[in-house]
Structures are given as structure tokens and as C-alpha cells.
Amino acid sequence: MQKLLIVGCGDVARRTLPRLLGHYRLFALLRDPAQFAFWRANGACPILADLDRAASLKRIGGLADIVLHFAPPPDRGSADTRTRNLLAALSQGKSLPQRLIYISTSGVYGDCAGAHIDETRPLRPATARARRRVDAERQLRRFGRNNSVRVSILRAPGIYAADRLPIERLQKGVPTLCAEDDVFTNHIHADDLAMLTCAALRYGRANRCYNASDDSALKMGEYFDLVADRFGLPQAPRITRSEAQQRMSPVQLSFMSESRRLDNRRSKKELRAKLRYPQVADGLTGMGAAD
């Protein structure tokens, strides 16, 4: 049975876990010992380590045949030092992984002015967090090329689930842009992202990127309205972009400064992916009680 190492054991990793049980011998890289009980109870062997501390990663060299890399970059700088530390540790073993799947972000494309884009779109990250993701992708693809490791990258947009919705924002009445100034956003249900991870594990091509998005093409305000209606909350007030620049923080504005519509046909064709929730409205069904 192949050994599979999970790095970045958050929500999507937990959703992926049931699809892996019985097929692989599982290991989970954890920096919090309090999480050991959950992963042990669910069939994985915990390994105490921290991607920010290279010395703590010595045990994983040569350990795994497959690596699922869910961990985000650090929250500062222009480089993903966590991915650098991970790849350095993996390189220290007698054998390298045969397969590595990484979840990146669609933010690597930057602003596309609402255009429909596929994976051949040049990367133009506009934020520091997106530049760190581009750095991670480049490190991983170079590692794959140089070592004959099959690396596949999933570029995920906004991930949502019952516990990952803008409920608090709507309750506070935080405004969003009026229709003429609004931006196109892209989404994926957390369960479908877990499914796509396993599909990439089986069918992903070497040094290949995939848009891990659903079929919806919503403007940001339309997404907020869907959530508000499903949960019986007031829809977000609309303001112009000039008003937003006066009232919102730079972080809030950054999410309203990029507009794109992701083409997911490569994921569907090559990964043979069948989305459970092809539209955001499908994913929201049953989550709340619409009036």
C-alpha cells in the first residue's frame, strides 16, 4: 500500500480524508499536538512538525510515495518559504515522492477585466499573497521537472461550505459594489475541491495546472444575494467603487479589484471530474431556511 502524506491539515484536507481511507497508508503533518486525536481516530498517523521550522521536517524525507500539499504560504514576504522547506525535506530521503498535488489559488491570474480565462492565461498576481502562491507553483513545477515527480496544481477560487459563508458580513450590513462596478468572482464547494484533489491524484498530468472552479459565473454582489436570500438576511447595500475607496480597507478593496471567469473544461476533461455542486445555488440548497 502506498504511503500518502497530507500537509496542511485544515478543512479541505479533512473532507478529502474519507476518500483516501483504505487506499493508502496515511500520514498527517501537524504542528498542533491537540489535533493528533482526530487524525489518529480517522486512520492517519500524525507527525509533529512545522513548515516554518525546517529542522522539524527531518522525519518526512523518503517517507511518502504521494504528497497532498494543502498548506498556505506564510502571511508575509514575496516567497513561499513553507513550500521551500517542504521540498528541501522531501529531497533528503533515499527516495522522492512519485506524485504531488498542490492547491493554489486563482488569484495568481490577477485582474482579467471579467474575461473568460483558462490555464494558459499568463500569471499576473496583483497582491502579495498571490505572488507567494506563484512562487510556490514555480518551486513545485521546477521540483517536478528536475526530479521526475508528477506535480499537479489545482487553482482554487473562493471556497465555500456551510461554515464558510459571508454570514457575519451580511449581518453587519457591509456593502458591496453596485452592478456596474462589480467584479466577477468564482467559487468551489469545499466538498467538490476535495473531490478534485482525489481526481488529480488519479488523473492529473505532470506539471499541469487545473482551474478547480464550479460552473457558476457570478458577480460578487450576486453571490452575497444568494447567501442572504438562503439565510433570510437583508441583502448587502450597494455602493459605487469611488464610495468603496472611501469607506473600505485596502484588504477589502483588494477582493473587489479583480474580475475573471474561470474556464474549468480542462478539469472536467482530464480529471474526469463530475461536480456535486456545479452552481453556487446548488451548494447552498439545504444550508439555511430561505423566507
MOBELWO-V789235 format. One record per pair of residues at least 4 apart in sequence whose C-alpha atoms are under 6 Angstrom apart, sorted by the first residue. I is the first residue (numbers start at 1). J is the second residue. D is the distance in Angstrom with one decimal. If there is no record, write none. Layout:
BEGIN
I&J&D / I&J&D
END
This chain:
BEGIN
1&24&5.7 / 2&24&5.3 / 3&24&5.7 / 3&25&4.7 / 3&64&4.9 / 3&65&5.3 / 4&26&5.0 / 4&64&5.4 / 4&65&6.0 / 4&66&4.7 / 4&67&5.7 / 5&27&4.7 / 5&28&5.8 / 5&64&5.8 / 5&67&4.8 / 6&28&4.8 / 6&68&4.9 / 7&29&5.3 / 7&69&4.9 / 7&70&5.7 / 7&71&6.0 / 8&70&4.6 / 8&71&4.0 / 9&13&5.2 / 12&194&5.9 / 15&194&5.9 / 16&194&4.7 / 26&44&4.7 / 27&44&5.1 / 27&45&4.6 / 27&46&5.8 / 28&46&4.8 / 28&47&5.9 / 29&47&4.9 / 30&47&5.9 / 30&48&5.1 / 30&49&5.8 / 31&48&5.4 / 31&49&5.1 / 31&50&5.1 / 36&46&5.8 / 37&41&6.0 / 39&44&5.2 / 40&44&5.1 / 40&45&5.8 / 49&56&5.1 / 49&57&5.7 / 51&82&5.0 / 52&82&5.8 / 54&85&5.5 / 57&89&5.9 / 61&89&5.4 / 61&90&4.4 / 61&92&5.1 / 61&93&4.0 / 62&93&3.8 / 62&94&5.4 / 62&95&4.9 / 62&96&5.8 / 64&97&5.7 / 65&97&4.3 / 65&98&5.4 / 66&97&5.3 / 66&98&6.0 / 66&99&4.8 / 66&100&5.7 / 67&100&4.7 / 68&100&5.9 / 68&101&5.0 / 69&101&6.0 / 69&102&4.7 / 70&103&5.6 / 73&80&5.0 / 78&131&6.0 / 78&132&5.1 / 79&132&4.9 / 79&135&5.6 / 80&132&5.2 / 80&136&5.5 / 98&149&5.1 / 99&149&5.7 / 99&150&4.8 / 100&151&4.8 / 101&151&5.9 / 101&152&5.0 / 101&153&5.9 / 102&153&4.9 / 103&153&5.9 / 103&154&4.8 / 104&154&5.7 / 104&155&4.7 / 105&155&4.4 / 105&156&4.6 / 105&157&5.8 / 106&155&4.9 / 106&156&5.4 / 106&157&5.1 / 107&130&5.5 / 108&123&5.6 / 108&125&4.7 / 108&130&5.2 / 109&123&4.6 / 109&124&5.1 / 109&125&5.6 / 110&124&5.1 / 110&125&4.5 / 110&126&5.2 / 111&258&4.1 / 111&259&5.4 / 112&259&5.6 / 112&260&5.1 / 113&259&5.2 / 114&184&5.9 / 114&259&4.5 / 114&260&4.1 / 115&260&5.3 / 115&261&5.9 / 116&261&4.6 / 116&262&5.8 / 117&262&5.3 / 117&263&5.6 / 118&263&5.0 / 125&130&5.3 / 125&131&5.5 / 141&207&5.7 / 142&146&6.0 / 143&147&6.0 / 144&148&5.5 / 144&149&4.4 / 144&150&5.9 / 144&151&5.6 / 150&206&4.4 / 151&206&5.2 / 151&207&5.0 / 152&204&5.8 / 152&206&5.9 / 152&207&5.6 / 152&208&5.1 / 152&209&5.9 / 153&209&4.6 / 154&209&5.9 / 154&210&4.9 / 154&212&5.6 / 155&210&5.9 / 155&211&4.9 / 155&212&5.5 / 156&212&4.8 / 157&186&5.5 / 157&187&5.3 / 158&187&4.6 / 159&187&5.8 / 159&188&5.1 / 159&189&5.7 / 159&190&5.7 / 160&164&4.9 / 160&189&5.0 / 160&190&5.8 / 161&189&5.8 / 161&190&5.8 / 169&174&5.6 / 173&236&5.7 / 175&236&5.2 / 175&237&4.7 / 175&238&5.5 / 176&238&5.1 / 177&181&5.9 / 177&182&5.1 / 177&238&5.2 / 177&239&5.0 / 177&240&5.7 / 178&182&5.8 / 178&238&4.8 / 178&239&5.3 / 178&240&5.6 / 183&219&5.4 / 183&259&4.7 / 184&218&5.7 / 184&219&4.2 / 184&259&4.7 / 184&260&5.5 / 185&218&5.8 / 185&219&5.6 / 185&220&5.7 / 187&213&5.7 / 187&214&6.0 / 188&213&5.1 / 188&214&5.2 / 199&203&5.9 / 199&271&5.4 / 200&204&4.1 / 200&271&5.9 / 203&271&5.3 / 210&267&5.6 / 211&264&5.4 / 214&278&5.1 / 215&278&5.2 / 215&279&5.8 / 216&279&5.0 / 218&222&5.9 / 225&229&6.0 / 225&235&5.4 / 228&232&5.8 / 228&233&4.6 / 228&235&5.5 / 229&290&5.7 / 230&288&5.5 / 230&289&5.9 / 230&290&4.2 / 231&288&4.9 / 231&289&5.4 / 231&290&5.3 / 232&290&5.2 / 232&291&5.5 / 244&248&5.4 / 266&270&5.7 / 267&271&5.1 / 268&272&5.0 / 268&273&4.7 / 277&282&5.3 / 277&283&5.2
END
